[in-house]
Structure formats: C-alpha cells, structure tokens
Amino acid sequence: MTKHLNFVTLLLGMSLLFSCKNSEKKDPQQPDEPKGEPIRFEMQSFTKKGGTCKEDHVKCVVIKLNYPLAVAGVEQARNSINQFVNRMSLEAVHPDPDQSIKDIDTAAEKLIGYYQEQLNDFPDYELGWEIDVDGNAEIVDNYAVITLSAYSNTGGAHPNHHISIANFNLNSGKELKLREIITDAKAFNELAQKRFIEARISEYDLDEVDINDFFFGEGFQLPENFALKKEGIFFYYNPYEAAPYALGTTEFTIAYKDLKDIVKL
C-alpha cells in the first residue's frame, strides 16, 4: 500500500513539474487568445426618407446607414462594440445631444421632422438633405477595429465628413487608448509629428510644412482616431482637428518596426 502511494505521489510531482515548465515557456508579451466563440459580424442596413421626394435631392431628406453588428463572440466585447456603433450612428443621424434618443429609427424620425418644418416654414426651400454612414469591422490579432465614416449635408455652408475609429479587446471588450500603449511619450510625439509633416508634404506636393500652420497655433497634437493594422498603427485627423476644413484631412501609418521601444502591444 505504501509503495502504491509513493508511486502516485511521484506521478503527481512529475505532472506538476512539467506543467510549471510549460507555463514558464509562454511568452508574457503574447496577447491572450480570444476566449469562447470567435467574434462574428453581420452588416446591417437602414434607409429612411422624408419630404416630398418627387425628385432626387429636391425637397427630400435621405438617411442611409450600413454598419457592422457584432452577433457572436465574448459578451463584453459584443456589447462594447455595438454600443460604440450605435452611439456614433446616432450622432451622425441626429447630432442634437438628446439623451432620450436610443435608436436609429427615432433619431431619423426626429431629423425628418426638422426637415419637414423647414419645408413648411419656407415653401420655396428645395435643398435636399443627406446622411450617409458606412461602417467596417476588421480583426487584428486580439482586437476588433471598428471604423465608421459619416457624411452629412443638411444645408450648411458645406457638407461634413467625419470618421470615428475604435479598437476593442476581444476578451474584455475594453477600448484601447493610445496613451495606454505609449512607453516613451517624447519619442512617440516626435515621430508622429515627423510623419504628419511628411504626409502633408506628400499629399499637397509641398516643399516644406510649418507645424505652426496647423493645430490652430497650439502645437502638435495626436489625433483622436487611430487603428491597429497588421503593418503598423494608422492615424487619422478629421477636418478641423489639425487644420481648417479647406485643408482637408491628414492620415498616415507608422510601421511597428519604427515604434520599437516606443510602444507596447
């Protein structure tokens, strides 16, 4: 009996030893694999019109959305992603910060109501309004990268175009913030500013760019929007974030090899 117990104890000890050695071999920098059912998206479409709409773009408001809906995956991640998409879509359809509006259909009805009031108050008003939202979901390692592009023309001085990007951990559902991965802020800002200048020179065929002509005299600033990509980190500045509307957007990608020792992922 004693020999049998000693043999069992030996087996258990060997099992624990091998288990410990295997766990030690795991790279602590390796991101956790997504748990449970893999994330999956289905594209959703929404269209609504208001006004007389006898002719295109005349006495007519048209609202169109095409966006990704997370239908599978870890619950926390699904909820975070879908809440972000819904919030950004609501802002695009109806920018009035009315907290009582929770769904796209209600927001669309309210915008159509405003447009109808415009037609009633000014019978000669013929300008059509347009809202167009187009979304995309991309999986990069253990993150879902969500991009929503919103175009709106509601009778202002010019149409507006705005892109919103967010990166969500597929396990926790937490949105990744740029400051969380920067390990050397000074070096990161210097590199990003250099890429910003290079992007403006390249896009507009300029000889040089003075950073003081951007960011409304407040010095270089990182953008609100960034996206994890396979090859590096993509940065995007909407109109008015770095320059007046007339100067358009700015976008560039910094390769991971250039971010070594500057960021952690």
Secondary structure, DSSP 8 states (H G I E B T S, - for coil): -HHHHHHHHHHHHHHHHHHHHHHHHS-TTS-----SS--EEEEEEEEEEEEEEEETTEEEEEEEEEEEEEEES-HHHHHHHHHHHHHHHHHHH--S--TT--SHHHHHHHHHHHHHHHHHH-TT--B-EEEEEEEEEEEETTEEEEEEEEEEESSSSS-EEEEEEEEEETTT--B--HHHHBS-HHHHHHHHHHHHHHHHHHHHT-S---GGGSGGGS-----SEEEE-SSEEEEEE-TTTSS-GGG--EEEEEEGGGSTTTB--
